[in-house]
């Protein structure tokens, strides 16, 4: 989760696509250069431990766009395949 947030903050589209599950990964991804990501707060985690094959992370990502503060609140679903955690989808709250 944290690596994906960092990738958003740094504009690393390649990492975002690599860490996205093939079943839901878009063909391409364009990040909005006007959004500046400021902070990630992990609110909850369900499963996702060393012996789990799936897990959920609820987070708030604080950003600034056009001089205004914004918050993305999401519950993301991940699966582990071949030892790597992959983002599947998320429910924006």
C-alpha positions in Angstrom: 0.0 0.0 0.0 2.7 2.4 1.0 4.7 1.8 -2.2 1.7 2.5 -4.3 1.1 5.8 -2.4 4.7 6.7 -3.0 4.4 5.9 -6.7 1.3 8.2 -6.9 3.2 11.0 -5.1 6.3 10.6 -7.4 4.4 9.9 -10.6 5.8 6.4 -11.0 3.2 5.0 -13.4 5.3 1.9 -14.2 5.2 0.8 -10.5 1.5 1.4 -10.2 0.8 -0.8 -13.2 3.3 -3.5 -12.1 1.6 -3.6 -8.6 -1.9 -3.8 -10.1 -3.6 -7.2 -10.5 -3.9 -8.2 -14.2 -7.6 -8.9 -13.9 -8.3 -5.2 -13.1 -5.2 -3.4 -14.4 -6.0 -0.7 -16.9 -4.1 -0.7 -20.3 -2.6 2.7 -19.4 -2.7 5.3 -16.6 -2.4 9.1 -16.7 -1.8 10.8 -13.4 -3.0 14.4 -12.9 0.1 16.6 -12.6 -2.0 19.2 -10.7 -2.5 16.9 -7.7 0.2 17.0 -5.0 0.0 14.1 -2.6 0.9 15.1 1.0 0.2 12.3 3.4 -1.0 8.7 3.8 -2.9 7.6 6.9 -3.6 3.9 7.3 -6.8 3.6 9.2 -7.3 -0.2 9.3 -5.9 -3.4 8.0 -7.7 -6.8 7.6 -5.7 -9.9 7.0 -2.6 -9.2 4.7 -0.2 -10.8 7.1 2.7 -13.1 6.2 0.5 -16.2 5.9 -2.5 -14.6 4.1 -3.2 -14.6 0.4 -5.4 -11.6 0.5 -6.0 -8.5 2.6 -7.7 -5.1 2.8 -6.3 -1.7 3.7 -8.4 1.3 4.6 -6.6 4.6 4.2 -6.9 8.3 3.8 -4.6 10.0 1.3 -4.4 13.7 1.8 -3.7 15.8 -1.3 -3.7 19.4 -2.6 -5.3 20.4 -5.9 -5.9 23.9 -7.2 -4.9 25.3 -3.8 -7.5 23.2 -2.0 -7.0 20.3 0.4 -8.6 17.0 -0.5 -8.9 13.5 1.0 -9.2 10.2 -0.8 -10.7 7.7 1.6 -10.6 4.1 0.2 -10.8 0.5 1.3 -8.4 -1.3 -1.0 -8.3 -5.1 -1.7 -5.0 -6.8 -2.4 -4.1 -10.4 -3.2 -0.7 -12.1 -2.9 0.6 -13.9 -6.0 4.1 -15.4 -6.3 5.1 -13.6 -3.1 4.0 -10.1 -4.4 1.0 -8.1 -3.1 -1.1 -6.8 -6.0 -3.9 -4.2 -5.9 -7.2 -5.6 -7.1 -9.7 -2.8 -6.5 -11.0 -0.4 -3.9 -14.2 1.1 -2.5 -14.0 4.9 -2.3 -15.8 6.2 0.8 
